[in-house]
Amino acid sequence: MASKLIGRSQNRKVHLVRSHAHEEDIPGTVNVKAIEGDDAYLGQALFPVPAEDPNDPLQWPRSKKITILVIICFYSFLGNAALLGPGPYLTLWSEIFGVSPGDASALISYPNLAYGFSSVVLVPLYLKIGRRPVMLGSLLAFIAGLAGCSRANSFGELMAWRVVHSFGAGICEALPVQLVNDIFFLHERGKHIGYYTFGMCFAAMGTIPAAYMLPTKYSWRLFFYVNLAFACALFIFTFLFVEETSYDREAHMNKDASPDHSDERVSKSLEKPDEAIVEEAAVTPDRKTYLETLRPWGRIDPEVHALTFVWRSFTYFLIPQVLWVVTSFGTIIGLGALAFNYVFPIKITAPPYNWSASNSGVQSLGSLLGFIFALPFTSSSDRLAGYLTRKNNGIREAEMRLGVMLPAMVIGPAGLVVYGLTAQFNLHWIGYFFGSGLASFGGYFYYCFTLAYAVDSYNSSTSEMLIAINVGKQAVSFGLGFGVLDWVTKHGYATIIVGAFGGVFLANNLMLILFMLRGKQIRRFMSTSWLAKLHGRS
């Protein structure tokens, strides 16, 4: 009796969130009408509904959630910076290793492909054995790859180690979205996915320190030494503060709601009325201790079948909302980030600009400014969706967040026009920064909110969807960025960057109108298709 009273006293100190929100028959349509006793945000019940268990990640203190978010965002930044940062080294590497600049660009293109395709292995793995052990293991691979790059002496050796560290860090393309889905509620999702996206986009500035490291004693190797030091520190912080977020919420709720469990408690209350209240309070588990959260292994899920999970994830390419995320990320990365990183160092070090190689990485300042100006709008889609939900009597639709993307729909392609014309006619160098800034400003909205929209639409299938998204976007960006130097040399900057790339970028962005007007009808149709039946199987 005494131990039960102690457990009751401890659990009273923790407020457990309660909610009766639920998803309607159409995926992505959520009823968030609050009733008496519900925890709510701006009058709307919280979704997903957490278990009455302090170990449920949705019940964790906000300080813990933000700590995890900061760590995973920094991992996203560091992984992308290590991938794209060596852009200023392409000319130098082509001279050192005796290859053409186009072949040297493969030191970014192929690692970029490995970065995305690692999701095929690592996402099913973190679903099977837990997020924490996979994240720690991926960091070890990242560290090993960076160490190998810093000591590489041939083109083949450098390529191999670049692929290793990119494959390891590739998990931070899927895991941040998974963790946001694990630990945050629906009304916070767009904002926190946005912060992860900013960490990924902020990595564009990696070319700046990379370029300024060229004149140093260690030249390009210093870039990998610095990344290696940060990766080791990140591993330590991850081990200390990132708890396992995999949690079987449905099993916990079913246990509490099962008839046998209820009958047992009623029987005990009839036999021992004096202990009934104590028994009811003791149902809530105790919170794990800090030492228990440091265990490097996670929760093994016997229901995850890796091969089935992998092949089934590719059927998500047939879902329009998911395909839109793939094309949005792929075009922005391939047409924007890769094209900028490839073209600028070559143009700016040649006449009429004649900048030094150490200054060739500052082009990313334009992209960085674009992302910074877009950052204050990170929570705008959540605010708009919340407002429209209140107007809609507590029924939230996934498309309600999309309206904030309308200005970005044309701003991004306009940036490519400015950039391409500047390169074609050797206009003032400010055009490179202004063009990349506009493209990055518009791209930030599509990075954040197409992904949040897809997660809202198919919340229960987030993990499978992430494999399709990451593989698809890296394949698209690889295809678009792989031959960019050869294309512009043969056809000209205006034809490729303005005409071809700008046209593809605009066509993708205009799909926003379709989803704003017909997104719910598409979700309704997909929910009754053979794909819905396939995805519903365990």
N, C-alpha and C positions, 0 to 999 in steps of 0.2 A: 504493500500500500504506500509506503514512504517513497519508494523509487518512482511510483506512478505520479505521486504528487510533485516530485522534483521535476520530472519530465514535463508535467503540465505547466509548472512555473516557468521553465526555460522557454517553452514554446509561446507563452504569453508575451514574451519580450519581442517577438517577431510578428509584424503584421503581415498576414498572408492575403494576397490579392484574390478577390472573388469576382466572378463575372458570369453572366448568362448569354453572352454574345454567341452567335453561331453562324456558320456559312449556310446559305440557302442552297437550293437544288442546283443552281448554276454556279460552277466554280468562279470565284472572284466577286460574287455578290454576297455581302456579309450584313447580317442584321445586328446592329450595335445599339439597339434600344436598351437603355439602362432601366432596371427595375430596382425596387427597394433592396438595399443590401449590397448592390454591385459597386465595385470600385470603377470610377469613370474618369474620362478626360474630356473636358468641355461638354459634359452631359452625355458622352458616348461610352458605352461599356467596352471594356478592354478585350481585345482579341489578338492572338489565340487565348483560349481560356486555360489558365494555369492550374496545375494540381495543388491541392492543399498540403504542400510538402515544401519545406524551406530549401530542399536540395534541387527543386525544379529551377532551372536557370532563369525562368521568367520571374521567379520570386527573389532572386538575388538582389542585394543592395545596389543602388544605382552607381555608387563609387566603384564597385567591383566590375560592373558591366562596362563602364567607361574605361577602366584600366585595360580590360581585355580588348576593347575597341581600339584604343591608342596603340597597343602592341601589334595587333594584326594590321592596322593601317601603316605602321612603320615598316612592317615586313613587306607589305605591298609596295611601299615607296622604295625600299632598299632593293627588292627583287627586280623591279622595273628599271631602277637606276643602273644596276649592274648589267642589265640586258641592253639598254639603249645608250647608256653613257659613253661607250667607246666610239660613238659616231665620228668625233674629230680625229680618230686614229686611223681611219680607213686609208687615207693617202699614204701615211707613214707605213702601215702594215703592207700595203701593196709594194712599197719600195724594199722593205726589209725582207719579205718572203718571196719577192720576185713574181708577184701575180698582178693581174689587172685590177683597177679600182672596182670593177663590177664583181670580180671574183672575191676581192677583199670584203665587199658588202655582205657576202655569205656568212661572215663571222657574226653578223647580226640577224640575217634572215633565217638561217637554220636553227640557231638557239631560240629565236622567236617561235619557230614551229614546235620545238621541244617544250617550250614554255606552256603552250596551249595543250599539246597532246598528253602532257603528264597527268591531266585530269582523268584520262581514261583509266589510269592505274590508281592514282591516289584518292580520287573521290570514292570509288567502291571500297577502298581500303579503310578510309576514315569512317565510312558507314559500318563496316564490319567490326573493326577493333577500336574505334573511337577517334575523336578529333585530336586529342592531346598527343598520343603517341605518334600519329602521322605527322603532326606539325613539328614535333621535336626531331623526328627522323628526317623530315624534309630540310630542316635547318642544318643538320649534320651534312647532308648531301650538298647543300648550298655552300657551306664552309669549305668542304673538301674541293669543290669545283673552283672556288675563288683562289684557294691556295695553289691549285694546279695551274691556273691561268697566270698567276704571278711568277711562276718559274718556267713557263713554256718557252721553248726555243725554236719551234717550227710551226708552220701553218697548220699542219694536221694535228699536232699536239694541242695548240691553242684552241682549235675548233672542238676537239674532244672534250676538253675541260669546260669550254663555254657551254656546250650542250649539257654537261653534268650539272653545273650550277643553275642553269636555266630550268632544267627538268625538276630539280629540287625545289626551286623557288616558285615553280608553276602552280603549286598548291595554293598560293596566296591569290590566285585568280578566282578560285572557287570558295575557299575556306572563309574569307571575310564575309561574303554574302550568306554562307551557311551559318556563321556565328551570329550575324545580325538577326537572321531568322530564328535562331535558337533562343536568344536572350532578350530581344526587344519585341514590343507589341506593334500591332499594325500601324497605329497612328505615329510611330516613331521611325518606321521602316525607311521611308524616302530620305529622311535627314541623315540617318546613320549609314545607309548605302552611299549617300553622297559624300560623306566624310572619307569612307574607304576609297571612293572614286577620286577624291582630291589627292589622297596619298599616292594613288597610282599615277595621276596626272602630274603631280608635283615632281615626279621622278624625271620629267623632261629637263629639269634644271641640272641633272647629272652630267650633261655635256659641258657645263661651264667649268666646274672644278676639274673635270677630265682634261679639258683643253689646257688649263693653266698648270697642270702637272707635267706637261710635255718638256718644258725647259729644265725640270729638276734633275737631280742626280739619277733617280730611278726611272725617269721618263714615264711611259705608259704603264709600267708595272706598278707604280705608286697608286694608281687608281684601284687596282685589285687589292693592294695591301690595306688601303683605307676601308674599302668595302668589307674586307675580311675581319678587321677589328670591330666594325659595327655589327657584323653578323654574329660574332662570338658574344658580344654584349647582349644582343637580342636573344640568343639562345638562353642565356642566364635569366633574363627577365621573363621569358616564356615559361621556363621551368618553374619559376617562383610564383607566377601570378596567373597563368592561364589554366584554369581548372577545366576538367572534362565537361563539355556542354551537351553531350549525347544523353538524352533522357527519355525513357519510355513513359510518356505522359498518359497515353491511352490505357496502358496496363494498370497504372496507379489509380486512375479514375474508375476503371472497370472493377478493380478490387474493392474500392470504397462503395461502389454502387451495386455490387453483386447481391442477389437475394440471400445467399447463404451467409454473407457477412452481416447483412442487416438483421436476419433472423437470429443469428448468434447473439448480437448485441441486445435485441429485444428480450430473448430468453434470459440472458444474464441480468438484465434490469428487473425482470419479474422475480427471479430467484434471490437477488441481492440488491434491493433498491438503494441501500446506502452507498453502494459502490458504482452506481450507474453513471453518474456524472464523471467520476474519475476515469472510468473505462472509456467513455466517449472522448475525453480530452487526450487520453494517451494514444489515440489512433495516429495523431500527427507525428511523423518521425522526427528525430533530432537532427540538427544540422551537422554535416561532417566537420571534423576538426581540420585545422589548417594542415597538419601533417598528413591526414588522409587525402587531402586534395593534391598533394605533391606526388602521389603514385604515378609513375610514368605510363602505366597501362590504362586503358579505358574500359568501357562497357562493351563486351562482345555481343553482337546481335546475331543470333542463330538464324534469323529469318532472311538475312541478306545473302543472296546468291549472286556472286560477283559477275559471272559470265552473263547470266540473264539480265542483270542490272545494266551491264555495259551495252549489249546489243539493243535492249529496249530503249535506252536513252537516245539512240540515234533516230528513233521514230519521232522525237520531238521536233526534228527539222520540218515535219509536216504540219506543225502547229504555227499559224501565222504570227502570233505574238512572240514566240520564241525565235522564229526565223528573222523577225524584225530586229531583235536584239543582236543576233549574229551579224546581220548586214550592217547595222549601225556601228557596232564596235569595229568590225572588219574594215569598213570604209574609212572611218575616222583614223584608225591606227595605220592602215595601209596607205591611204591617200594623203593623210596629214602628217602624223608623227614620223613615219619611215621616210616619206618623200622629203620632209623638211630636214631630217637628220642626214640624208644622203646628199641632197642638192646644195644646201647652204655652204658646207665646208669647201666644196669644189668651186662654187661661184665666188665666194667672198675672198678667197686667196688668189684669185686670178684677176687680170685687168678687167674693168677699170678700178676695182676696189683695192686690190693688192694688200689685204689684211694679212697679218702674220698668222701662222698656224695655231699659235697659242690663243688667238682671239676667235678662232673658228667655231667655238662651242657656245658663244654668247647668243646665238640665234634663239636658244631655248628661253631667253628672257621674254621674248614676245609671247610664247606659249604660256609661260608662267604668269605673266600679267593678265592674260586672258582668263586663266583659271582663277586667279585671285579676284578679279572683278566679278566672276560668276559665283564665287563661294558664298556671298551673302544670300543668294537665292536658293541655297541647298534645301532649306526647310519649306520653300514656297509651295511645292507640290503637296506636302502633308497639310499645310494650312488651307490650300484651295480644296483639297478632298474633304477635310473636316467641315468646311463651310458648306459645301454642296451636300454632304451627308445630313447635316442639320436641316437643310432646305428640303431634303428628300425623306423626312420623317424617320431618320435613323437607319436608312438602308444605304449602305456604301457600295458603290460600283468601282471596279478597278480603273475604269477610264476617267474617273473624276480628277485624277492628278495630272492628266495630260495637257490641260489648257495652258499651263505655264511654259510649254515648249514652243508655242507659236512664234515668238520673235526669233528664237534660235533656229527655227526652220530655214530662214533665209540668211541669217548672219553668218553661219558656218560656211556655206558655199561661196558667199561674197568674199570671205577671207582667202579662199583658194584662187579666186579671180585676181585679187590684188597681188598675191604672192607670185602667181604664174606670169603675170604681165611685167612685174618688176624684174623677174629673172630673164624673161624674153628680151626686154628692151634695155636691160642694164640701168634701170631707174635708180633713184636715190635709195641707199641701203635701208632707210627707214621703212620702205615698203615691205621688206622681208619680215620685219618685226610686227608691223601693223597687220599684215596678212595672216601670219601665224597666230597672232593674238585674237583676231576675229574668228578664225577657224576653231581655236581652242575654246573660246567663250561659248560658241554655239555647240561645239562637241561635248562640252561638260554637261549640258542639259540632256543630251541624248545618252551619254554614258550613264548618268544617274537614273533618269526617270524611265527610260525604256526597260532597264533591268528591274527597277522597282515595280513597274507595271506588269512585267512577266511573272515576278514572284507573287504579286497580288492575285494575278489571274489563276495561277496554278501552285498555290502555297504548299499543298500536300505533296507535290512532286518536285520540290526545289532541287534536291540532289541530282536526280536524273537529268533535269533540265539544265543544270549547271555544266554537266559533261558536254551536252550538245552545244551549249553556248560557247564554252571555252575552246573546244575543238574547232567549231565552225568559224569563230571570229579569227582565230590564229591562222586557219587555212585561208580565209578570205584575205586577211592582211598580208600573208606570205605571198599569195598569188599576185596581189596588186603591187606590193612593194619590191618583189624579187627582181624584176627587170626594169625598175624605174630609171636607172642611170642610162641603160641602153636605149630605152624608149625616148627619153628627152634628147639624147644625142642624135638620134635618127630623125625624130619628128619635130623637135623644138619644145621649149617649155610651155608656150602658150597652148599649143595643140594638146599636149598631154595633161598638164596641170589644170589649165582653165577649161578646155573643151571636154576631154575624156573624164578626168577626175572630178571636176566641178559638176559635170552633168550627172555622173553616178551619185555623187554626194547629195545633190538636190533631189534627184528621183527618190532616193532612200528617205530623205527628210519629209517629202510630201506624203509619205505613207501615214504620217501623223493624222492627216485629215480623215483618212479611211478609218483608223482605229477610234478616233473621237466620235465619228458618226455611226459606225457599224461594229464597234468592238464587242458590245454585249451580244449582238446577234451572232457574231463569230464564236464567242464563248458558248452560247446556247447550242449552236450547231455542233461544235466539237464535243460537248458534253454528252451527246447522244450518238456519236460516231463509233466506229469500231476501234478507234484509237483510245477512246475513253474506257472501253471494256478492257483493252490490252493493258493500259496503264493502271487499271484498278486491280489487276491480279497481283498476288504477292510473289 
